[in-house]
Amino acid sequence: MTIRIEALRLVKMLMGKGLADAQQRRQKHDEDSLIIMLTEPVSLRRSGREMALLVGSTVAADRSDPTLVRLVAKAWALREALVSSDAPTFTAFAGANGFTQSYATRLIRIAWLAPDIIEAILDGRQPPDLNTTRLMRDTRLSTDWQEQRQALGFG
């Protein structure tokens, strides 16, 4: 996005001369008026069901997907609960935590992703096509970290 500002008009408006005065003199100063151009990168990013407009440094800095970050946090919380659980079976554990066994199985796998993949997700550096649906759908994700990187588009 580019914003074009005529310096003379800006100064007059800031000094209280008003827009009308600036417009009257615009024709006289068009040729020698200093133009300031402000350019910022802009992009649209899908975040769950919403679209977000990222402007300026947020285009590079804030690419994290909140739903994906929540999924990772939920997986780690489930992992911690599993480690400290005294449930006799995984099915009993899943039920005690309010999940079906199928959902708990898919969710718990995410807690064993390679550390650099988790870090990339939290920092918003995941591949553009990596989202919660894809991560939960991939039921055959390897426990080998290098294979995880390849399968999820990290190299």
C-alpha angles and dihedrals in degrees: 000000000000125000118197117207125185104217096210093052091047092052092048092049091049090050090054097252088130134224096278093059091046091050092050092055095039094093092054094052103034094105098046098032115122111236120208115202119199114192124185129173113248130188141166118234129188112229109184105303095340133081118225126200108220114200130187119331091001088071089068100025106043108047094124116130107225093204091052092047090050090050091053091048091049091050092051092047089051090048091053091048090050093051092052096039125112094195111138095225138019089244090056090046092051092048092048089054094048098254134114114244090247094054093044091050092052092044097047092055089065091062089063097054117127111280092240090054091052090047092049091051092049091047093046094245096123120125112275093247095052108102138145094271093054094044094050093042096054098087095166097058110150123240088223107101096215091052089048090054092051095044094049096044101256096126 
